[in-house]
Amino acid sequence: MFGSVSKYDRVIIVSLLVGLTLFAWAYTAHQANLMHEMGTAMGGDMDMPMNGPPSWSPLDALLVLVMWAVMMAAMMVPGTSPMVTAFATINRRRREREAPYVPTVLFLAGYLIVWTAFAMLATAAQWLLESIGLLSLMMRSASWYLSAALFLAAGLYQFSPLKEMCLAYCRSPDAFILSEWRDGPLGAIIMGLRHGLFCMGCCAPLMALLFAIAVMDLRWVAALTILVTAEKLLPGAKLWRFGIGFGLMAVGLSFALAGWRVQG
């Protein structure tokens, strides 16, 4: 990776990413706890599908957006640590040579902008699913078939050329830097945006699985975080990609079968 990564770079970047991840997880856990307390106070009413559009105020919509944006940071930042470390290493060496350099936080900001945009789409999707009665106020799927469709779509996507290409860039900081490097502060933000787009192309269908079971179930959030991080960081890219794909399709078929049995 463009030479060895120094201990200094590793400590600084790991500290930054761990701090950001811990903050994001703490906020997500707080929101999940609030949701649980609300559901307990209202009995079973929060688990019933909604009839008609949700009565969101602008503040409600903003809070849902913030929830999604912070949750995406909690889930996606750990898997991007090799890329952020590589970017920081290159800029430290440029600084030592008194060449122009930029703070790593600009790259990370560009990356998070992409996932904030995804959070906006997820917020809109949540409003729509609640409106048509497929999602409860507790943000749990109210349809076996919705869950089945999301799992099957995510599973099939694992075998697509787009998934393969995006995952390759996510797993290889060298290839990304060689093809996407840009100088200056704006260049760093654009690089972060570009890396975020590859990352979203790799993981968006997996993130959509939050709707399949429960958006604010921390066990499910943690499981998906481990899955996407392992796929990006651990050896055996094809094994992970295909294994996850077959596993997701098997779960999707089980949801469809359960829905058919309940309906029957």
C-alpha positions as CSV (number, residue, x, y, z in Angstrom):
1,M,0.0,0.0,0.0
2,F,2.3,2.7,-1.3
3,G,4.9,1.6,1.2
4,S,4.3,0.7,4.8
5,V,1.9,2.6,7.0
6,S,3.6,4.3,9.9
7,K,2.6,3.6,13.5
8,Y,1.8,7.3,13.9
9,D,-0.6,7.2,10.9
10,R,-2.2,4.0,12.2
11,V,-2.7,5.4,15.7
12,I,-4.1,8.7,14.6
13,I,-6.5,7.3,12.0
14,V,-7.7,4.4,14.2
15,S,-8.3,6.9,17.0
16,L,-10.3,9.2,14.7
17,L,-12.4,6.3,13.2
18,V,-13.0,4.6,16.6
19,G,-14.1,7.9,18.1
20,L,-16.5,8.6,15.3
21,T,-17.8,5.1,15.3
22,L,-18.3,5.0,19.1
23,F,-20.2,8.3,18.9
24,A,-22.4,7.1,16.1
25,W,-23.1,3.8,17.9
26,A,-23.9,5.6,21.2
27,Y,-26.4,7.8,19.4
28,T,-27.9,4.9,17.5
29,A,-28.2,2.9,20.8
30,H,-29.9,5.9,22.5
31,Q,-32.4,6.2,19.7
32,A,-33.1,2.5,19.8
33,N,-33.7,2.7,23.5
34,L,-36.1,5.6,23.1
35,M,-38.0,3.6,20.5
36,H,-38.2,0.6,22.8
37,E,-39.4,2.8,25.7
38,M,-42.1,4.3,23.4
39,G,-43.2,0.9,22.2
40,T,-43.4,-0.3,25.8
41,A,-45.5,2.7,26.9
42,M,-47.9,2.2,24.0
43,G,-48.3,-1.5,24.3
44,G,-48.7,-3.3,21.0
45,D,-50.0,-0.2,19.1
46,M,-46.5,0.7,17.8
47,D,-46.2,-2.7,16.1
48,M,-49.4,-2.3,14.0
49,P,-49.1,-1.3,10.4
50,M,-50.1,2.3,9.7
51,N,-53.2,3.2,7.7
52,G,-52.4,6.2,5.6
53,P,-49.4,8.6,5.4
54,P,-47.5,9.1,8.7
55,S,-48.1,12.5,10.4
56,W,-44.5,13.7,10.3
57,S,-43.7,17.2,11.2
58,P,-40.6,18.8,9.5
59,L,-38.8,18.2,12.9
60,D,-39.9,14.6,12.8
61,A,-38.5,14.2,9.3
62,L,-35.3,15.9,10.3
63,L,-34.8,13.6,13.3
64,V,-35.5,10.5,11.2
65,L,-32.9,11.7,8.7
66,V,-30.3,12.3,11.4
67,M,-31.0,8.9,12.8
68,W,-30.4,7.3,9.4
69,A,-27.3,9.4,8.7
70,V,-25.7,8.6,12.1
71,M,-26.6,4.9,11.8
72,M,-24.9,4.8,8.4
73,A,-21.8,6.3,9.8
74,A,-21.8,3.7,12.6
75,M,-22.2,0.9,10.1
76,M,-19.9,2.0,7.3
77,V,-17.0,3.9,8.8
78,P,-15.2,0.7,10.2
79,G,-15.0,-0.9,6.7
80,T,-13.4,2.2,5.1
81,S,-10.4,2.3,7.6
82,P,-7.8,1.0,5.1
83,M,-8.7,3.6,2.5
84,V,-8.7,6.5,5.1
85,T,-5.3,5.2,6.4
86,A,-3.8,5.1,2.9
87,F,-5.0,8.7,2.2
88,A,-3.6,9.9,5.4
89,T,-0.2,8.2,4.8
90,I,0.2,9.8,1.4
91,N,-0.7,13.3,2.7
92,R,1.7,12.9,5.7
93,R,4.6,12.2,3.3
94,R,3.6,15.1,1.1
95,R,3.7,17.3,4.2
96,E,7.1,16.0,5.2
97,R,8.4,17.0,1.7
98,E,6.7,20.4,2.1
99,A,4.4,19.6,-0.8
100,P,0.8,20.6,-0.8
101,Y,-1.4,18.4,1.4
102,V,-4.9,18.3,2.8
103,P,-6.4,17.1,6.1
104,T,-7.8,13.6,6.0
105,V,-11.0,14.8,7.5
106,L,-11.9,16.3,4.1
107,F,-11.8,12.9,2.5
108,L,-13.9,11.5,5.3
109,A,-16.4,14.3,4.9
110,G,-16.9,13.6,1.2
111,Y,-17.4,9.9,2.1
112,L,-20.0,10.7,4.7
113,I,-21.8,13.1,2.4
114,V,-22.7,10.2,0.1
115,W,-24.1,8.2,3.0
116,T,-26.0,11.2,4.2
117,A,-27.6,11.3,0.7
118,F,-28.4,7.6,1.2
119,A,-30.0,8.5,4.5
120,M,-32.2,10.9,2.7
121,L,-33.4,8.2,0.4
122,A,-33.9,5.8,3.3
123,T,-36.0,8.5,5.1
124,A,-38.2,8.9,2.1
125,A,-38.5,5.1,1.8
126,Q,-39.5,4.8,5.4
127,W,-42.2,7.4,4.9
128,L,-43.5,5.5,1.8
129,L,-43.4,2.1,3.5
130,E,-45.3,3.4,6.5
131,S,-47.8,5.1,4.3
132,I,-48.7,1.9,2.4
133,G,-48.8,-0.2,5.6
134,L,-45.6,-2.2,5.1
135,L,-43.8,-0.8,8.1
136,S,-44.9,-0.3,11.6
137,L,-44.3,2.8,13.8
138,M,-41.6,0.7,15.5
139,M,-39.9,0.6,12.1
140,R,-40.5,-3.2,11.7
141,S,-41.5,-4.9,8.5
142,A,-45.2,-5.6,8.5
143,S,-45.0,-7.9,5.5
144,W,-43.4,-11.3,5.1
145,Y,-43.2,-10.6,1.3
146,L,-41.5,-7.2,1.8
147,S,-38.8,-8.9,3.8
148,A,-38.6,-11.7,1.3
149,A,-38.2,-9.3,-1.6
150,L,-35.5,-7.3,0.1
151,F,-33.5,-10.4,1.0
152,L,-33.8,-11.9,-2.5
153,A,-32.9,-8.6,-4.2
154,A,-29.8,-8.2,-2.0
155,G,-28.8,-11.8,-2.5
156,L,-29.1,-11.6,-6.3
157,Y,-27.2,-8.3,-6.3
158,Q,-24.2,-10.1,-4.8
159,F,-23.7,-11.8,-8.1
160,S,-23.9,-8.7,-10.3
161,P,-20.9,-7.2,-12.1
162,L,-21.6,-3.8,-10.5
163,K,-21.3,-5.4,-7.0
164,E,-18.0,-7.1,-8.0
165,M,-16.5,-3.8,-9.4
166,C,-17.6,-1.7,-6.4
167,L,-16.4,-4.3,-3.9
168,A,-13.0,-4.5,-5.7
169,Y,-12.5,-0.8,-5.2
170,C,-13.6,-1.0,-1.6
171,R,-11.1,-3.8,-0.9
172,S,-8.2,-2.2,-2.7
173,P,-7.1,1.3,-1.6
174,D,-4.1,1.1,-4.0
175,A,-6.3,0.7,-7.1
176,F,-8.6,3.5,-6.0
177,I,-5.8,6.0,-5.3
178,L,-4.0,5.2,-8.6
179,S,-7.2,5.8,-10.6
180,E,-8.9,8.5,-8.5
181,W,-6.3,10.7,-6.9
182,R,-6.9,14.4,-7.0
183,D,-4.9,17.2,-5.4
184,G,-6.2,20.0,-3.2
185,P,-9.0,20.3,-0.6
186,L,-11.7,20.0,-3.3
187,G,-9.9,17.0,-4.7
188,A,-9.9,15.3,-1.3
189,I,-13.7,15.9,-1.0
190,I,-14.3,14.6,-4.5
191,M,-12.2,11.5,-3.7
192,G,-14.3,10.9,-0.6
193,L,-17.4,11.3,-2.7
194,R,-16.2,8.9,-5.3
195,H,-15.1,6.3,-2.7
196,G,-18.5,6.8,-1.0
197,L,-20.3,6.1,-4.3
198,F,-18.3,2.9,-4.8
199,C,-19.0,1.9,-1.2
200,M,-22.7,2.7,-1.6
201,G,-22.8,0.6,-4.9
202,C,-21.3,-2.2,-2.9
203,C,-23.5,-2.0,0.2
204,A,-26.7,-0.2,-0.4
205,P,-28.8,-3.4,-1.0
206,L,-27.4,-4.8,2.3
207,M,-28.3,-1.5,4.1
208,A,-31.9,-1.8,2.7
209,L,-32.2,-5.0,4.7
210,L,-32.7,-2.9,7.8
211,F,-36.3,-2.6,6.6
212,A,-36.6,-6.3,6.2
213,I,-36.6,-7.0,10.0
214,A,-36.4,-3.9,12.1
215,V,-34.6,-0.7,11.4
216,M,-33.7,0.0,15.1
217,D,-33.0,-3.5,16.3
218,L,-29.4,-3.1,17.5
219,R,-28.8,-6.9,17.1
220,W,-29.7,-6.6,13.4
221,V,-27.8,-3.4,12.9
222,A,-24.7,-5.0,14.5
223,A,-25.0,-8.2,12.4
224,L,-25.2,-6.2,9.1
225,T,-22.2,-4.1,10.2
226,I,-20.1,-7.2,10.8
227,L,-21.2,-8.6,7.5
228,V,-20.3,-5.6,5.4
229,T,-17.0,-5.0,7.3
230,A,-16.0,-8.7,6.9
231,E,-16.8,-8.6,3.2
232,K,-14.5,-5.5,2.7
233,L,-11.6,-6.4,4.9
234,L,-11.2,-10.2,5.2
235,P,-9.5,-12.4,2.7
236,G,-11.5,-14.3,0.1
237,A,-13.6,-11.6,-1.7
238,K,-15.4,-14.0,-4.0
239,L,-16.1,-16.5,-1.2
240,W,-17.6,-13.7,0.9
241,R,-19.6,-12.3,-2.0
242,F,-21.1,-15.6,-3.1
243,G,-21.6,-17.0,0.4
244,I,-23.5,-13.9,1.4
245,G,-25.5,-14.0,-1.8
246,F,-26.6,-17.6,-1.3
247,G,-27.3,-17.0,2.4
248,L,-29.5,-13.9,1.7
249,M,-31.5,-15.7,-1.0
250,A,-32.1,-18.7,1.3
251,V,-33.4,-16.3,4.0
252,G,-35.5,-14.5,1.4
253,L,-37.1,-17.8,0.3
254,S,-37.8,-18.7,3.9
255,F,-39.6,-15.4,4.4
256,A,-41.7,-16.0,1.3
257,L,-42.5,-19.5,2.4
258,A,-43.6,-18.2,5.9
259,G,-45.8,-15.5,4.2
260,W,-47.4,-18.1,2.0
261,R,-48.1,-20.4,5.0
262,V,-49.6,-17.5,7.0
263,Q,-51.7,-16.4,4.1
264,G,-52.8,-19.9,3.5
